[in-house]
Amino acid sequence: MKKAAIEVRDIKRTFKSTQKTEDGFRGALKFLVKPKQVVHEALKGISFEVEEGSFIGLIGENGAGKTTLLKILSGLIPPTSGEAKVLGFTPFDRKIEFRKSISLVMGQKAQLWWDLPAIDAFELIRAIYKIPTATYKKRLEDFTELLDVGKLLRTQIRRLSLGERMKMELIGAILHWPKVLYLDEPTIGLDVLAAHKLREFLRVFNE
């Protein structure tokens, strides 16, 4: 039996926001002096396990808490209550060993350096994660071939199309060979062919 790579127990996450209760000058004054606090529940007691080697998807409508859950599991924010374990680590402790073992790709947020060509951004990642040069070159060659982006490596990230940029973001996220890879809408804005190619690449990488 495979052991669990991710364990989530009764995770809850709430956010507070301020709300204006009246219109006009009086309402603006009350909002400044004594704003009304509203509590929003993003996650309401989530529990599950993910086995090593799994390739799963989160499905839910906008605002269902999918991105919030991924942020908790990658250590960007803590849960309000409950417990999460990823590879035996508590994500929000943000231990170096944990951060080296995961990656997060967010379709709506660029993570590579926009002003650099992709090849220079990847070289920086190689240095940050201390990837051996021979290993780095082999991985980069394999990834660029599978995603058909070899000719774009010397193009500035900001000058790439959305589909091309997402492929580069994905390569940058897996160069250090993470044990857990989180993807938040990685195919957003991609055409059917590009999205299919991205999914096929992920299937091969997972295997």
N, C-alpha and C positions, 0 to 999 in steps of 0.2 A: 504493500500500500504506500502510495506517495505521501510525503508529509506536506503540510500546508505552508505555502510561501507567504500567504496573507491571511491574517486572522482578525476579524472585526467583531467586537462584542458590544452590542447595545450603544452604538455611537450616536450621539446627539450633537447638533450644532445650532446655536441660535445667534442671531445678530440683532443689535439694537440700532434704531434710527430715530431721528427727531421728526416730528410732524406738526405742521401748522394747523391750528384748529379754527381760526377765524380769518376772514378776508379783511382787507383794508389796513389802515395805520395801526388800529388797536390790535389786530391780529398779529401784525409784524412785531409790535412791541412785546406782546405776550410770548411770541416765538423766541425773541432774543432773551427775555428775562427768565421765563419758565417754560421751555419747550416741552411738549408732550413726548414721552419716550414710548416707542412702539417696539415690541419684540417680534422678530420674524424667526420661524422655525425652518431651517434649511434641511436638516436631517432629523428624523423622529425615531430613533431607536433602531438603527441598521445593524444587522448581524449576518455574517456569512464567512465562508472560508474559500480560498483559492489554492488548488494544489499546484505543486511545481510542474512546469511544462504546459500549463493551461493557456488557452488563447480564448479569452472571453470578451463579451461586450456588455456595456451598460446601456439599457434602453429606457428612455423616459422623456416626457415633454419638457419644454423650456421651463427652467425654474424648479425642476424636480430635485436638484441638489447633486447632480452628477459631477460637476466641476468642483464643488465644495468637497465632496468625498475624495476626489483625486488629490486635491490640495492637502487634505488631512493625511492621506496615505503616503504622500511624498514629503511630508514634514514642513510644508509652507505655513500651515495654520494648525492650531491644536483643536481637538474636539472639546465641546463644552462639557461633555461627560461621556463615559464609556471608555473602551480600550481598543487600540489598534496595534497589531504587531506585523511587521513586514520583515521577512528573513530573520525573525527573532529580535529585531530592533523596535523600539518605540520611535516612530518617525520624527516627532517633534523634538526629540533629544538631539537630532541632527548630527549624530556622530559621523566622523569622517568615513569610517568603514561602510556605514549605511549609504551615505551620499555617493560613494564610489560604486555602489551596487545597483543604483536605480537610474532611470531617466524619465523625464516628462516632456512630451511634445504637445504644445497647445496650438491648435490650428489658427486661432485668432490672435496669437501673440508671437512676434518674432523673437527668437532666442540667439540667433547668430548675429555677428556684428555686420550691420547693413552696409557700412562703407568699405568693407573688405571684400576681396574676391573670395569665393568659397574655399579655395585651396589654402589661403592664408588663415581663414577662420579655423579650418581643420588642423592646421599646424599648431595653432594656439591650444586647441583641445588636446592634441597629442602631448604638448608640453605640460599642460595642467594635470593630466591624468598619468603622466610619465609612461606613456605607451612605448614599448620598444620600437625603434625605427622600422625594422624589418616587418614586425607584426602590423604596424600602422599602415605601411605601404601595401601589404597584401590585402588587408581589410578594405582600404580605400579603393583599391583596384577592383575587388569583388563587388563592393557596393555600387560603385559608379557604373560598372558594367551591367549589373542587374537592373538598375534604375535608368540606364541609358542617359547619363548626365556627364560623361567624361569630357565632352567638348565644352562644357559650361564652367569648368572648375576655375578658370581665370577671369570669369565674369563677376562684376560687383554684385553682391547679393541683392541690392536694391533694384538692379536692372533685370532681374529674373522675373518670369511670369509667376503667378501664384502657385501653379502646379510645380514648376521647377524649384521654387523656393521651398515648398513643403518637402520635396525630395531631399534637398540639401539639409533642411532642418532634421530630417529623420536620420540621415547619415551622421550628422554631428552628434545626435543623441545616442547612437549605438557604437561609435568608434571605440569606446572603452569597454564594450561588451558587457552591458548591464545585465544583471540577473532578473530584474523586473523592469518592464517598460510600460509606462502609462501614456496613453494617447487620448487627447481631448479634441475631438472633431478634426482629425488630421486630414480628412478628405473634403473639408468644407471649401466650397468654391471650385472644386475640381470637376472637370468633365468626366463622363462615364469611363472613358478609356484610361485616363490618368488615375482615377480612383481605383479601377480594377488592378492596374499595374502596381499601385501602392499596396493594396491588400495582398496580392500575390507575393510581393517582396517580403511583407511581414510574415506570411505563412512560411516562406523558405527560411527566414531568419529564426523564427520560433523553432523550426525543426532542427 
